[in-house]
């Protein structure tokens, strides 16, 4: 499929979302459990259940923002929204096991209230951003790093605009690029006086519609050894426009924290701290873009930069149908959903006992 076909699919899919928005008053599912899995309408029942998960806010309606609350009724929709398939940013974050306030599948299964229905939910950007370091040029005063950035959906190129941020010790800079056929080469220049390792954060958005966005982070060595794996130093938990930082190791000394969107960036203010954690506020950016949060610091003498996305996607939560396929009928349904005005892909799998 050529890139133009992908762009056409974007446009058509978003037109469907606009039509559904106009029908919001009648599209809410009031009786999603009326079907019997054994009466020949199993697929209709699962379809209704999948839409209910995405169009109901659950109870309490603010269970996503409430760090200590488990939902008594499970649903991911944003409260008081008139837009179908608009998900709550914090309910999605609490599905992610990397978040310290994540709910368990046992909690969501109980809150779902359908004992013969298991489910799995995946939320992710509509296309992927892949970053590779292709060349390094070192001189006496600076080093130039050449990166290849590819934006694609299932291997099909997606034409995008790119916003690139480079974070190192006491260092933040940004630049823009254009991936006309889903590929761009970006040169990053760092002074040899800057300490690393460094982190390249790429935010990409579709040329056909800026609400369709994606991102990735790529750590690389600069005047340093190879960076450790993500999550080696900190556990980042964004929720309710606040970033909770939990220390994984002892002797952590935090430096700077940033929030990055496609057009904007902000240095985060620390509002609380202890020997094992810290908290930062996250600004409300008026932009259809994911927010990438980055926290830097040192462990003894080693500099690090940890990052996470808000909403905290990609995320998969729920039942493992790969081990129960012989026992269950499994149906999958894929939707375009919006979170804070940006568009993502959400797939819901549901299954129950075989007849």
Residue pairs with C-beta under 8 A, 6 or more apart in sequence:
1 156
2 156
3 156
3 157
3 158
3 159
3 181
3 182
5 156
6 153
6 156
6 157
6 158
7 159
7 206
7 207
7 208
10 126
10 206
10 208
10 209
10 212
11 208
11 209
13 336
14 209
14 211
14 212
14 336
14 343
16 336
17 83
17 84
17 85
17 336
17 338
17 343
20 27
20 84
20 85
21 82
21 83
21 84
23 84
24 82
24 83
24 84
27 55
27 84
28 55
29 48
29 51
29 52
29 55
29 56
32 45
32 48
32 49
32 51
32 52
33 45
33 48
33 49
33 114
34 45
34 48
35 41
35 42
35 44
35 45
35 48
36 45
37 45
37 116
37 329
37 352
37 353
37 355
38 355
42 329
42 331
42 352
42 355
43 331
46 117
46 331
46 333
46 350
46 351
47 331
47 333
49 114
49 117
49 119
49 350
50 119
50 331
50 333
50 335
50 348
50 350
51 333
52 75
53 74
53 75
53 76
53 112
53 119
53 121
53 348
54 75
54 76
54 77
54 85
54 87
54 335
54 337
54 346
54 348
55 75
55 77
55 84
55 85
56 73
56 74
56 75
56 76
56 77
57 75
57 76
57 77
57 78
57 79
57 88
58 71
58 72
58 73
58 74
58 75
58 76
58 77
58 91
58 111
59 71
59 72
59 73
60 66
60 69
60 71
60 72
61 79
61 80
62 69
62 79
63 69
63 70
63 71
63 72
63 91
63 94
64 88
64 89
64 90
64 91
64 92
64 93
64 94
64 239
64 240
65 90
65 239
65 240
67 101
67 239
67 240
70 103
70 107
70 111
71 103
71 107
71 108
71 111
72 111
73 111
73 113
74 108
74 111
74 112
74 113
75 91
76 87
76 88
76 91
76 92
76 95
76 121
77 85
77 86
77 87
77 88
78 86
78 87
78 88
78 89
79 88
83 338
85 335
85 336
85 337
85 338
85 346
86 337
86 338
86 339
87 123
87 337
87 338
87 339
87 344
87 346
88 339
89 310
89 311
89 339
89 340
90 239
90 240
92 123
92 311
92 312
92 313
92 315
92 339
93 99
93 101
93 237
93 238
93 239
93 310
93 311
93 312
94 101
94 102
94 103
94 239
95 102
95 103
95 108
95 121
95 123
95 315
95 317
96 102
96 312
96 313
96 315
96 317
97 317
98 231
98 235
98 236
98 237
98 308
98 312
99 237
99 238
99 239
99 312
100 235
100 237
100 244
100 246
101 237
101 239
101 244
105 317
105 318
105 319
108 317
108 318
109 118
109 119
112 119
116 352
116 353
117 350
117 351
117 352
118 318
118 319
118 321
118 324
118 328
118 350
118 351
118 352
119 318
119 319
119 348
119 349
119 350
119 351
120 316
120 317
120 318
120 319
120 320
120 321
120 348
120 349
121 315
121 316
121 317
121 318
121 346
121 347
121 348
121 349
122 314
122 315
122 316
122 317
122 346
122 347
123 311
123 313
123 314
123 315
123 337
123 339
123 344
123 345
123 346
124 313
124 314
124 315
124 344
124 345
125 213
125 214
125 215
125 290
125 313
125 314
125 344
125 345
126 153
126 206
126 212
126 214
126 336
126 343
126 344
126 345
127 151
127 152
127 153
127 158
127 160
127 204
127 206
127 212
127 214
128 151
128 152
128 153
128 214
128 216
129 149
129 150
129 151
129 202
129 204
129 214
129 215
129 216
130 149
130 150
130 151
130 152
130 216
131 147
131 148
131 149
131 200
131 202
131 216
131 218
132 147
132 148
132 150
133 145
133 146
133 147
133 218
133 220
134 146
134 147
134 148
134 185
135 145
135 146
136 143
136 144
136 145
136 146
137 143
137 144
137 146
138 144
138 192
140 192
141 191
141 192
142 189
142 190
142 191
142 192
143 189
143 190
143 192
143 222
144 187
144 188
144 189
145 187
145 188
145 189
145 190
145 220
145 222
146 185
146 186
146 187
147 185
147 186
147 187
147 188
147 200
147 218
148 183
148 184
148 185
149 162
149 164
149 177
149 179
149 183
149 184
149 185
149 186
149 202
149 204
150 157
150 179
150 182
150 183
151 157
151 158
151 159
151 160
151 162
151 179
151 182
151 183
151 204
151 214
152 158
152 182
156 182
157 181
157 182
157 183
158 179
158 182
158 206
159 179
159 180
159 181
159 182
159 206
159 207
159 208
160 178
160 179
160 182
160 204
160 205
160 206
160 207
161 176
161 177
161 178
161 179
161 204
161 205
161 207
161 210
161 262
162 176
162 177
162 178
162 179
162 184
162 186
162 202
162 203
162 204
163 174
163 175
163 176
163 202
163 203
163 204
163 261
163 262
163 263
164 174
164 175
164 176
164 177
164 186
164 188
164 200
164 201
164 202
164 203
165 172
165 173
165 174
165 200
165 201
165 202
165 203
165 258
165 260
165 265
165 292
166 172
166 173
166 174
166 188
166 190
166 198
166 199
166 200
166 201
167 198
167 199
167 201
167 258
167 294
167 296
167 305
168 190
168 194
168 195
168 196
168 197
168 198
168 199
168 222
168 303
168 305
169 194
169 195
169 196
169 255
169 296
169 303
170 194
170 195
170 255
170 256
171 190
171 194
171 198
172 256
172 258
172 265
174 265
175 186
175 188
177 184
177 186
178 184
179 204
188 200
190 196
190 198
190 222
192 223
194 222
194 223
195 222
195 223
195 224
195 303
196 220
196 221
196 222
196 223
196 224
196 227
196 303
197 219
197 220
197 221
197 222
197 224
197 225
197 226
197 227
197 303
197 304
197 305
198 219
198 220
198 221
198 222
198 305
199 217
199 218
199 219
199 220
199 227
199 294
199 305
199 307
200 217
200 218
200 219
200 220
201 215
201 216
201 217
201 218
201 260
201 292
201 294
201 307
202 215
202 216
202 217
202 218
203 213
203 214
203 215
203 260
203 261
203 262
203 289
203 290
203 292
204 213
204 214
204 215
205 211
205 212
205 213
205 214
205 262
205 289
206 212
206 213
209 343
210 262
210 288
211 288
211 338
211 341
211 342
211 343
212 342
212 343
213 262
213 288
213 289
213 290
213 342
213 343
214 290
215 290
215 292
215 309
217 230
217 292
217 307
219 227
219 230
219 305
220 227
221 227
224 303
227 304
227 305
228 304
230 306
230 307
231 248
231 306
232 248
232 249
232 304
233 247
233 248
233 249
233 252
233 297
233 299
233 304
233 306
234 245
234 246
234 247
234 248
234 252
234 295
234 297
234 304
234 306
235 245
235 246
235 248
236 243
236 244
236 245
236 293
236 295
236 306
236 307
236 308
237 243
237 244
237 245
237 246
237 308
237 312
238 244
238 282
238 291
238 293
238 308
238 309
238 310
238 311
238 312
241 281
241 282
241 283
241 284
242 271
242 279
242 280
242 281
242 282
243 257
243 268
243 279
243 280
243 281
243 282
243 293
243 295
243 310
244 277
244 278
244 279
245 254
245 257
245 277
245 278
245 279
245 280
245 295
246 276
246 277
247 275
247 276
247 277
249 299
251 299
251 300
252 297
252 298
252 299
253 297
253 298
253 299
254 270
254 273
254 278
254 295
254 296
254 297
255 296
255 297
255 298
255 303
256 267
256 295
256 296
257 267
257 268
257 270
257 280
257 293
257 294
257 295
257 296
258 265
258 266
258 267
258 268
258 293
258 294
259 265
259 266
259 268
259 282
259 283
259 285
259 291
259 292
259 293
259 310
260 291
260 292
260 293
260 294
261 285
261 287
261 289
261 290
261 291
261 292
262 287
262 289
263 287
263 289
264 285
264 287
266 283
268 280
268 281
268 282
268 293
269 280
269 281
270 278
270 279
270 280
271 279
271 280
271 281
272 278
272 279
273 279
280 293
280 295
282 291
282 293
282 310
285 291
287 341
288 340
288 341
288 342
288 343
289 342
290 309
290 310
290 311
290 313
290 342
291 309
291 310
292 307
292 308
292 309
292 310
293 307
293 308
293 309
293 310
294 305
294 306
294 307
295 305
295 306
295 307
296 303
296 304
296 305
296 306
297 303
297 304
298 304
311 339
311 340
311 344
313 344
318 349
319 349
319 351
321 328
321 330
321 349
321 351
324 351
327 353
327 354
328 351
328 352
328 353
328 354
329 351
329 352
329 353
329 354
329 355
330 349
330 350
330 351
331 349
331 350
331 351
332 347
332 348
332 349
333 347
333 348
333 349
333 350
334 345
334 346
334 347
334 348
335 345
335 346
335 347
335 348
336 343
336 344
336 345
336 346
337 343
337 344
337 345
337 346
338 344
